[in-house]
């Protein structure tokens, strides 16, 4: 967890990027959404701003302690909630609902995150990030059994990560896993944006509807739209 915003103060939070208060975030988010075609609304930062990134981060750490895979699902749902669906994930009721939808006791998990050791777990993440020199996000660190590693900072093309793995594993013979069928991927993720499917299966935007229709049975999914982008939901 990055801990990028503990709270809003009286002064600028990120002056280098022109972010002095919550309203400044909205335009930045929208610009990123348009560049990546991963829809980001951001209007909540005007009328119901996220006050801190710590509460959802603490919840993630508490879930991770129980189930690493489920924690990653929570992270995905939290990102969808705040960016695409304009929900305030610093609000306790929103977090409780997200955790409930994972099949866990949302109130118990959120209470543990806020009242027990959630902050301690989060602080351990901060120390780990510091020790690895992770100052920008994303930062991907790959380490082998000899504790030798490669650090890749920022969003990079796939080739960067393949090259990093080859260095860490000291091997030129890397075989990628077989891509999952779209039906399996959608069942696992529950929601996929068009851009994700295009990248995953190397499909042009103009061909995405035909590709989805060929890969999925008509009663297995719903097609929806948000901010001009199509997304698919598992029924």
C-alpha positions in Angstrom: 0.0 0.0 0.0 1.3 3.4 -1.0 -0.3 5.6 1.7 -0.5 8.5 -0.8 -3.0 10.5 1.2 -3.3 10.4 5.0 -5.5 13.4 5.1 -6.1 16.7 3.4 -4.4 19.6 5.2 -4.3 23.4 4.7 -1.4 23.3 2.3 -0.7 21.6 -1.0 -0.6 17.8 -1.0 1.2 17.3 -4.4 2.3 20.8 -5.7 4.4 19.3 -8.4 1.2 18.0 -10.1 -0.9 21.0 -9.1 -2.9 19.2 -6.4 -3.6 21.5 -3.6 -7.0 20.1 -2.6 -9.6 17.5 -3.5 -11.1 19.4 -6.4 -7.7 19.4 -8.2 -7.7 15.6 -8.2 -10.9 15.4 -10.4 -9.3 16.8 -13.5 -6.1 14.8 -13.1 -8.1 11.6 -12.7 -10.3 12.3 -15.7 -7.2 13.0 -17.9 -5.7 9.7 -16.8 -9.0 7.9 -17.6 -9.2 9.4 -21.1 -5.5 8.5 -21.8 -5.9 4.9 -20.7 -9.5 4.3 -21.7 -10.1 3.0 -18.2 -13.1 5.1 -17.2 -12.5 7.4 -14.2 -15.3 9.8 -13.1 -13.7 11.8 -10.4 -16.7 14.2 -9.7 -17.0 12.9 -6.2 -13.8 14.8 -5.4 -15.8 18.0 -5.8 -18.9 17.1 -3.8 -18.0 14.1 -1.6 -14.2 13.8 -1.6 -12.2 10.9 -0.4 -10.6 12.2 2.7 -7.9 9.6 3.1 -6.5 6.6 1.3 -5.6 5.0 4.6 -9.0 3.4 5.5 -9.3 1.2 2.4 -5.5 0.4 2.7 -6.0 -0.8 6.2 -8.9 -3.0 5.2 -6.8 -4.5 2.4 -4.1 -5.4 4.9 -6.5 -7.0 7.4 -8.1 -9.1 4.6 -4.6 -10.0 3.2 -3.7 -11.4 6.6 -6.5 -13.9 6.2 -6.5 -14.5 2.4 -4.1 -13.0 -0.1 -6.2 -13.8 -3.1 -9.3 -12.3 -1.6 -7.4 -9.2 -0.6 -6.5 -8.7 -4.2 -10.2 -9.0 -5.2 -11.0 -6.3 -2.6 -8.4 -4.1 -4.1 -10.0 -4.5 -7.5 -13.5 -3.8 -6.2 -12.3 -0.7 -4.3 -10.7 0.7 -7.4 -13.8 0.1 -9.5 -15.9 1.7 -6.7 -13.9 4.9 -6.4 -12.8 5.5 -10.0 -15.6 4.2 -12.2 -18.6 4.3 -10.0 -17.8 7.4 -7.9 -18.1 5.8 -4.5 -16.2 7.3 -1.5 -14.0 4.5 -0.3 -12.9 6.4 2.7 -16.5 6.1 4.0 -17.0 3.2 6.4 -20.4 2.2 5.0 -18.9 1.8 1.5 -16.1 -0.3 2.8 -18.4 -2.5 4.8 -20.5 -3.2 1.7 -17.5 -3.9 -0.4 -16.2 -6.5 2.1 -19.7 -8.0 2.6 -19.8 -8.6 -1.1 -16.6 -10.7 -0.8 -18.5 -13.1 1.6 -16.8 -11.7 4.7 -18.2 -9.9 7.7 -17.8 -6.4 6.5 -18.4 -4.7 9.8 -16.0 -6.9 11.7 -13.2 -6.5 9.1 -13.6 -2.7 8.9 -13.7 -2.4 12.7 -10.6 -4.5 13.0 -8.9 -2.3 10.4 -9.8 0.8 12.3 -9.5 -0.2 15.9 -7.0 -3.0 16.0 -3.8 -3.6 14.1 -4.8 -2.3 10.7 -2.5 0.8 11.0 0.4 -1.4 12.3 0.1 -3.6 9.2 0.0 -0.6 7.0 3.1 0.9 8.6 4.9 -2.3 7.9 4.0 -1.9 4.2 5.4 1.7 4.3 8.7 0.5 5.8 9.0 -2.3 3.2 8.3 0.2 0.4 11.0 2.5 1.9 13.5 -0.3 2.2 13.0 -1.3 -1.5 13.3 2.3 -2.6 9.7 2.4 -4.0 8.9 6.1 -4.1 6.7 6.1 -7.2 3.7 4.0 -8.0 3.6 1.5 -9.6 6.9 0.0 -8.7 7.5 -3.6 -9.5 10.3 -5.4 -7.6 11.3 -8.9 -8.7 13.7 -10.8 -6.4 15.2 -14.3 -6.8 16.2 -16.8 -4.2 19.7 -15.2 -4.0 18.0 -11.9 -3.0 19.1 -10.3 -6.3 16.4 -8.3 -8.0 15.2 -5.9 -10.6 13.1 -2.8 -9.9 10.8 -1.4 -12.6 9.2 2.0 -11.9 6.1 3.4 -13.7 3.8 1.8 -16.2 5.9 0.0 -18.8 5.3 -2.1 -21.8 5.2 -5.9 -21.3 8.7 -6.3 -22.7 10.2 -4.5 -19.7 8.7 -7.1 -17.3 9.7 -10.1 -19.5 13.3 -8.7 -19.6 13.2 -8.2 -15.8 12.1 -11.8 -15.2 14.8 -13.1 -17.5 17.5 -11.2 -15.5 16.1 -12.3 -12.1 15.8 -16.0 -13.2 18.9 -15.9 -15.3 17.1 -17.6 -18.1 16.2 -16.7 -21.7 13.7 -19.5 -21.9 10.5 -18.1 -20.4 7.2 -19.7 -21.5 4.1 -17.6 -20.9 1.1 -19.2 -19.3 -1.8 -20.0 -21.7 -4.3 -17.2 -21.8 -7.6 -18.1 -20.0 -10.8 -18.3 -22.0 -12.7 -15.0 -21.8 -15.6 -16.9 -20.2 -13.3 -18.0 -17.4 -11.7 -14.6 -17.0 -15.1 -12.8 -16.7 -16.3 -15.4 -14.2 -13.2 -14.8 -12.1 -13.2 -10.9 -12.4 -17.0 -10.4 -12.5 -16.5 -7.2 -14.5 -14.1 -6.4 -17.4 -13.8 -3.1 -19.2 -13.5 -3.2 -23.0 -9.9 -1.9 -22.9 -8.8 -4.8 -20.6 -10.2 -7.4 -23.0 -8.7 -5.6 -26.0 -5.2 -5.7 -24.4 -5.5 -9.2 -23.0 -6.6 -10.8 -26.3 -5.0 -8.4 -28.7 -8.3 -7.3 -30.2 -9.0 -4.0 -31.9 -11.6 -1.7 -30.3 -13.8 -1.9 -33.5 -13.8 -5.7 -33.2 -14.5 -6.1 -29.5 -18.3 -6.6 -29.8 -17.9 -9.4 -32.3 -15.1 -11.0 -30.3 -17.2 -11.0 -27.1 -20.2 -12.4 -28.9 -18.1 -15.3 -30.3 -16.5 -16.0 -27.0 -19.4 -15.8 -24.6 -22.9 -17.2 -24.6 -25.5 -14.5 -24.8 -27.0 -15.4 -21.4 -23.7 -15.3 -19.6 -23.0 -11.6 -19.5 -24.5 -8.1 -19.6 -23.1 -5.2 -21.7 -23.1 -1.8 -20.0 -21.5 1.6 -20.6 -20.0 4.2 -18.4 -18.3 7.5 -19.4 -18.4 6.4 -23.1 -16.6 3.1 -22.4 -18.2 -0.3 -22.7 -17.8 -2.9 -19.9 -19.1 -6.5 -19.4 -20.6 -8.0 -16.3 -20.8 -11.7 -15.5 -24.4 -12.7 -14.8 
